[in-house]
Amino acid sequence: MKRTLLGLAAATIAGLAVTAPVTLMAGPAAATGDFGPDTCLQGYVWREARTGDVVCVTSATRTQTRADNAAKASRWTSGAFGPHTCTTGYVWRGAFTGDDVCVTPAVRSQAAADNSRAADRKVSARLWISRYTVPPVDNGDGTSTSTSVDDIPRLKINGDHYNLGQVRLYIRYNTGRLYWSGTVNASAHSGYAGGSFGKKTGVFDCAAAGRPANAYAQAQDVISGRWSPRVAVRVGCAVL
């Protein structure tokens, strides 16, 4: 197999369809909105046990949190732990260091569980690149077909910590010019938080010694509008 890099040729060679530049159009209105790195996955909201508490919880848990905050003075008594000792049947919530709001043991356990899953419930929009090759095609008669590009790696875009649903994918040159775009539906997969995906792009990996990245891959979570970080790649080579 032979691989030849001819720079940044913008041509259709050996099955590589280079996408023409297009203008990014606005999509459907975001269902949740982008609130930065603390954006919650759809179905979750900030707990707000205190100002700045952005642990993502269910709406029912936030309602309970507000009710417990409002009732805190009625559940305090002077005792072994000072003036904020809990009355019988209640314990400190412990949603954060120093949280002495008195709640039922079940609510304290819920707060601890929510804290432990905080990172998994946010749209952190992780993105990473892997590579794959296209195997020969079995003709069904004991023979198979292959071409001169079968052993050349192509780019696969992977992600997790997205909302369940559509994610837009882009590969752009560092100048901002679009090279490739596509969509994928993020869904639940064991071992990955939130919605996750793996999209084979068909784009050749042009990385080589002495040839720095000239482009980047990026994804946008459609529901929140949130963008992933950029991941550097090299594209645009002609393959013979």
GIJO-V359771 format. One record per pair of residues at least 6 apart in sequence whose ideal C-beta (glycine too) atoms are under 6 Angstrom apart, sorted by the first residue. I is the first residue (numbers start at 1). J is the second residue. D is the distance in whole Angstrom. If there is no record, write none. Layout:
{{I | J | D} {I | J | D}}
This chain:
{{1 | 148 | 6} {1 | 151 | 4} {3 | 152 | 6} {4 | 240 | 5} {5 | 237 | 5} {6 | 238 | 4} {8 | 236 | 4} {9 | 238 | 4} {10 | 18 | 5} {13 | 238 | 5} {14 | 149 | 5} {14 | 239 | 5} {16 | 204 | 6} {19 | 180 | 5} {21 | 177 | 5} {21 | 178 | 5} {22 | 178 | 6} {27 | 222 | 6} {30 | 224 | 6} {30 | 225 | 4} {31 | 223 | 5} {32 | 42 | 6} {32 | 223 | 6} {32 | 224 | 5} {34 | 224 | 5} {34 | 225 | 5} {34 | 226 | 5} {38 | 54 | 4} {39 | 123 | 4} {39 | 224 | 5} {39 | 226 | 6} {40 | 56 | 4} {40 | 121 | 6} {41 | 121 | 5} {41 | 123 | 6} {41 | 163 | 6} {41 | 194 | 5} {42 | 163 | 5} {42 | 223 | 6} {44 | 56 | 4} {44 | 121 | 5} {45 | 59 | 6} {45 | 62 | 5} {46 | 54 | 5} {47 | 53 | 5} {47 | 55 | 5} {47 | 57 | 5} {47 | 62 | 6} {47 | 65 | 5} {49 | 65 | 5} {49 | 95 | 4} {55 | 114 | 5} {55 | 118 | 5} {56 | 121 | 4} {57 | 114 | 5} {68 | 101 | 5} {68 | 103 | 5} {69 | 101 | 6} {72 | 101 | 5} {75 | 86 | 6} {75 | 87 | 5} {75 | 90 | 5} {75 | 102 | 4} {76 | 84 | 5} {77 | 85 | 5} {77 | 87 | 5} {79 | 85 | 3} {84 | 100 | 5} {86 | 102 | 4} {90 | 102 | 4} {91 | 105 | 6} {91 | 108 | 5} {92 | 100 | 5} {93 | 99 | 5} {93 | 101 | 5} {93 | 103 | 5} {93 | 108 | 5} {93 | 111 | 5} {94 | 108 | 6} {95 | 111 | 4} {120 | 193 | 4} {123 | 221 | 6} {123 | 224 | 5} {123 | 226 | 5} {124 | 161 | 4} {125 | 161 | 6} {125 | 162 | 6} {125 | 221 | 6} {125 | 226 | 5} {125 | 228 | 4} {126 | 159 | 6} {126 | 160 | 5} {126 | 161 | 5} {127 | 159 | 5} {127 | 219 | 5} {127 | 228 | 4} {127 | 231 | 5} {128 | 158 | 5} {129 | 155 | 6} {129 | 231 | 5} {130 | 156 | 5} {130 | 158 | 6} {131 | 153 | 4} {131 | 205 | 5} {132 | 154 | 6} {132 | 156 | 5} {133 | 151 | 6} {133 | 153 | 6} {134 | 150 | 5} {136 | 144 | 4} {136 | 146 | 4} {137 | 145 | 5} {138 | 144 | 5} {149 | 239 | 5} {152 | 204 | 6} {152 | 239 | 6} {153 | 205 | 4} {154 | 202 | 6} {154 | 204 | 6} {155 | 201 | 5} {155 | 203 | 5} {155 | 205 | 5} {156 | 198 | 6} {156 | 200 | 5} {157 | 169 | 5} {157 | 199 | 5} {157 | 217 | 5} {158 | 198 | 5} {159 | 197 | 6} {159 | 219 | 6} {160 | 192 | 4} {160 | 193 | 6} {160 | 194 | 6} {160 | 196 | 4} {161 | 193 | 5} {161 | 194 | 5} {162 | 186 | 4} {162 | 194 | 6} {162 | 195 | 4} {162 | 221 | 5} {163 | 195 | 6} {163 | 221 | 5} {163 | 223 | 4} {164 | 186 | 6} {164 | 195 | 4} {165 | 223 | 5} {166 | 183 | 6} {166 | 185 | 6} {166 | 222 | 4} {167 | 184 | 5} {167 | 186 | 5} {167 | 219 | 5} {167 | 221 | 6} {168 | 183 | 6} {168 | 220 | 5} {169 | 182 | 5} {169 | 199 | 6} {169 | 219 | 5} {170 | 181 | 5} {170 | 218 | 5} {171 | 179 | 5} {171 | 180 | 4} {171 | 215 | 6} {171 | 217 | 5} {172 | 178 | 5} {173 | 179 | 6} {173 | 215 | 5} {174 | 214 | 6} {179 | 235 | 6} {180 | 201 | 6} {180 | 203 | 5} {184 | 197 | 5} {184 | 199 | 5} {186 | 195 | 3} {186 | 196 | 6} {186 | 197 | 5} {187 | 195 | 6} {189 | 196 | 5} {203 | 235 | 6} {204 | 239 | 6} {206 | 234 | 4} {206 | 235 | 5} {206 | 237 | 4} {207 | 234 | 5} {211 | 234 | 6} {213 | 232 | 4} {213 | 233 | 6} {213 | 234 | 5} {214 | 234 | 5} {215 | 233 | 5} {215 | 235 | 5} {216 | 230 | 4} {216 | 232 | 5} {217 | 231 | 5} {217 | 233 | 6} {218 | 228 | 6} {218 | 230 | 5} {219 | 228 | 4} {220 | 227 | 5}}
